[in-house]
Amino acid sequence: MNATGETATTAGAVHPEVMVVVATGRDAAGWAPMAAEVGVRSGVHTLVVATGMASILVDDMLGAAGVPAAVTLLVDRPARSAADELALLLTRLDRLVEERRPDAVLVHGGSLAALAAAQAAFWRGIPVIHLEAPDSAPPGPFPESATRTLLSRIATVSLRSPDAATVGEALARISSAAPDGPGRQAVPVPTGAAIA
């Protein structure tokens, strides 16, 4: 759904809107190669959002890869701590999720921006798809590991080492499923490709 409360349309066809939050160079490198194929496979309109503490760099990387961000959320000051960064991002991403009311939110990796976007969507009853970075650090006492654990609890669907076909199928299923509760849906996913 877009800011006017309507679902995205192309040539008269109605397409669900999925907000794709990209917050790091690694996220941009992971999303860009599959972006076009995911849209074709899933039949959804993707609203790509560049954000995080280096949102301009992320926006530039996405543009260079041919997947320009539709929205670039800037953080108006440097964060003093991880908690401050999360608070800054959560406020802006929650406002954007409230304005756009997407049918789903897709996050990549284990950044604080991914956590903020997932939390904002979850609180507003919007399904979350979490794409785990294939080269993520192993579970352990590392901040990104803890963030990924939190994301796996918030996400409607978590996909490990996804390809465009798997992501497209998950997006198509989520966008057509009926809500089962706040932020959660019963969504059949490809065997072996998802963890819920």
N, C-alpha and C positions, 0 to 999 in steps of 0.2 A: 504494500500500500504506500502511496506517496504522500507528500505533505498536504495534498488536497483531499486525502482520504480515499483515493482511487487506486486500484491496482494498475501497474504499468501496462501499457498497451503498445502493440506494434502492428500496424496494418490491420487494425480492427480486432486483433486477437488479444485476449487478456492473459497477462503473465504475472505470476506471483513475484514479489520483490524480495530478494535476499540481500541483506547488508553484509558485505565482506569487509572485515576489519583487518587492515594490514599495518603493522606497527614497527617492523624492523626490516633491515635489508635482507635477512634470511627469509622472513615471511614473504617479502616481495619476490625473491628468487624462487620460492616454492609455489606461489600462487600464479605468477605470470604465465608459465608454460602451459598450465591447464585451464586458464580462464576462459578462453574462447570456446574450447571444446565442452567445458562444463555447461555453459549457457545453452549450447545447441542440444546436448544430451538431456538436460533437465527441463528445458522449456521455461526457465525462470529468467527474470531480469535481475542482473547483479548490480548493486549499488556499491561500488568500491570506495572505501573510506581509508585514506592515509592518515595515520595519527601516531601518537607516541612522542617521545622526547626528540626524535629526529624526523618529524613528519615531512619536512621539505625534502630531505634526502630520499625518504620512502616514495614520495610523490614523483620525484625525478626518476627514480629507478623504475617505477611502474610505467611512467610515460615512455621511457627509453625502450621498455619491453613491449610497447604497443597496447598496454592496459592502463590507460590514464585513470586516475582517481576522479570520481565524480564529486567527492567532498574531501577537503583537506582540513582536518581539525588541528588547529594550532594550540599549543600550550603557551600561555602568555608570560610565563616566567620559569626559570630553572627550578626543578624540584629540590627541596632540601634533604629529602630522605625517600626511601621506597614508599612509605606510608603517604607522604605528601604527593608523590607522583601518582599513586593510585587514586587519591582523592581528586586531584586535578583532572585526571582522565575520566574517572567515573562521572563527575559532574557534567563534563562536556558530552560524553557518549550517552549518558542517560537522557540528556536534553535532545540529542539527535534521534535516539530510538523513540522517544515520546513523539517527536515531530513527524517522523517518517512512518512509524508503525509497520515495520517490515514483517513479512510472513515468517522469516527466520533470520538468524544472525549466524554468520560463519566466522570463526576465528581460527588462527593458525599459530602453532607454537605454544610457548609458555611465557609470553611477556606480560607485564602488568597491564598493558592496554588490552590484551586478549581477555584477561581476567575481568577488567572493568567493563568491557563490552558484553561479556557473557553474563556478568552479574546484573547489569542494567536490563538486558533482555529477559533474563530469568524472572526478575522482580516484576516485569510487565507482562509476564505470561507468554513470552515469545520463545519458540524453540531455538536451541543453540546447537550448532554443529561445530565440533572441535576437531581440527586437523592437527594431529601430532606431527611435529617435525621428525623426519626419519633419523636425523643425527642427534636427537635429544640426549642430554646427559642421563646416565642411569639414575634410578631412584636413589635418594640419599639426602644428606643434610645441606642441599644447595637451594638457594631461593627459587630458581626456575623449576626445580623438581617439586617443591611445595606448591608452586603456582599451578603446575600441570595436574597435581593431585586434586586441587580445588576445582580446576576446570573439568576434570573427569566426573566430579560429583554434580556439577551444575549442568553439564551438557546433556542434551537429549540424546545425542549420538556422538561418540568419539571414534575417529577413524585413524588407524595407524598406517603409515606409509601408503596413503591413498593415491590412486591414479584418477584421472579425469572421469572415467566411466563410473567408478565407485562413488565419487563425490557427486556427480550428476544424478545418479540413481537415488542417493540419500536425500539430495535437495528436492527431487521430484516427489519422493514419498512424503517427506515432511510437509511440503507445500500443499499437498492434497489431503493430508490426514486431519481428522477432527481432534480438537484439543481433548486431552484426558485429564487435565488438571493444570494448575499454574506452572507454565514453563515446561511441562513434561507432556509427551505424547507417546502412545504406543505405536512405534514405527517399525515395521519389518525392515531389516537391513540385510545386505548380502552376507552370507555365511563366511566367517573367518575374516571379514573386513572391518567389523565394528565391535566396539565394546560399549556397553551401556551401564 
